[in-house]
């Protein structure tokens, strides 16, 4: 029988997930269908229950339901516990496994598709909200020399850094605290690009960077990437590759097969 999966969110019509997973299914020869569910605000649990009752096997969860997905999970992976949120649900009988794949998607896109090593590098992570929280541990697992976390609300950056000091060299602070330091990779985990804003970037911090990466993606280069390039960053990338790589990780959680994200990025880039 064909297995059924979907992305659930509000709004959800814009989601690229159905195209992505259809491409993965063709690539790997998996018998599955993938749709989209628009859940009403306050109606996430009911929508999930209906999907499961109809035999649904798994869901990708997008805004604003990642905390709701955390609550409905009967078992959580370590990376979901770390993120405090769930973006992937796998159903097996009474089990609802909650996972969080964004961090794995980010490091896979940077290290595999873009070919930029994180090991022994100095990384600047901008932002200390939910998006940043979900990627700190996967970044540290690649053993950077330093992971610096900068945020306008300094206390949030310091608290996030202190949580992970046992895993490596992590420091939190204000943007100005890192203005005179040099970094190999700069990652924007803020939502500033959605409104055309740019976190305060230091020319010195940017000048030596190999890569500036924006976790947001859009039809054209984000304001962050434009500014980073003007300040001397040699290479820039937006979050489309991360979106597809985290979807590949979800696919692996569901099907036990990890598809190749790179050709799907090539397929979708002209559609941005």
FENZISUL-V822082 format. One record per backbone hydrogen bond with DSSP energy under -0.5 kcal/mol. NH is the residue of the N-H (numbers start at 1). CO is the residue of the C=O. Records with the same first field share a line. If there is no record, write none. Layout:
NH: CO ; CO
//
This chain:
3: 31
5: 33
6: 58
7: 35
8: 60
9: 37
10: 11 ; 63
15: 12
20: 16
21: 17
22: 18
23: 19
24: 20
25: 21
26: 22
27: 23
28: 24
29: 25
30: 25
32: 30
33: 3
35: 5
37: 7
39: 9 ; 37
43: 40
47: 43
48: 44
49: 45
50: 46
51: 47
52: 48
53: 49
54: 50
55: 52
56: 51
57: 4
58: 4
59: 89
60: 6
61: 87
62: 8 ; 60
65: 62
69: 65
70: 66
71: 67
72: 68
73: 69
74: 96
75: 96
77: 98
81: 77
82: 78
83: 79
84: 80
85: 80
86: 66
87: 99
88: 99
89: 59
90: 97
91: 57
92: 95
95: 92
97: 90
98: 75
99: 88
105: 101
106: 102
107: 103
108: 104
109: 105
110: 106
111: 107
112: 108
113: 108
114: 109
116: 110
117: 115
120: 143
121: 118
123: 121 ; 146
124: 185
125: 123 ; 148
126: 124 ; 187
127: 125 ; 150
133: 129
134: 130
135: 132
136: 132
139: 135
140: 136
141: 137
142: 139
143: 140
145: 121
146: 121
147: 169
148: 123 ; 146
149: 171
150: 125 ; 148
151: 173
154: 152
156: 153
157: 153
158: 154
159: 155
160: 156
161: 157
162: 158
163: 159
164: 160 ; 161
165: 162
167: 164
168: 165
170: 168
171: 147
173: 149
177: 174
178: 174 ; 175
179: 176
181: 178
183: 205
184: 122
185: 122
186: 211
187: 124
188: 213
189: 126 ; 187
194: 191
195: 192
196: 193
197: 192
201: 199
205: 179
206: 202
207: 203
208: 204
209: 206
210: 184
211: 184
212: 235
213: 186
214: 237
215: 188 ; 213
226: 222
227: 223
228: 224
229: 225
230: 226
231: 227
232: 229
233: 228
234: 209
237: 212
239: 216
241: 238
243: 239
244: 240
245: 241
246: 242
247: 243
248: 244
249: 245
250: 246
251: 247
252: 248
253: 249
254: 250
255: 251
256: 252
259: 257
261: 259
264: 261
265: 261
266: 262
267: 263
268: 264
269: 265
270: 266
271: 268
272: 268 ; 269
//
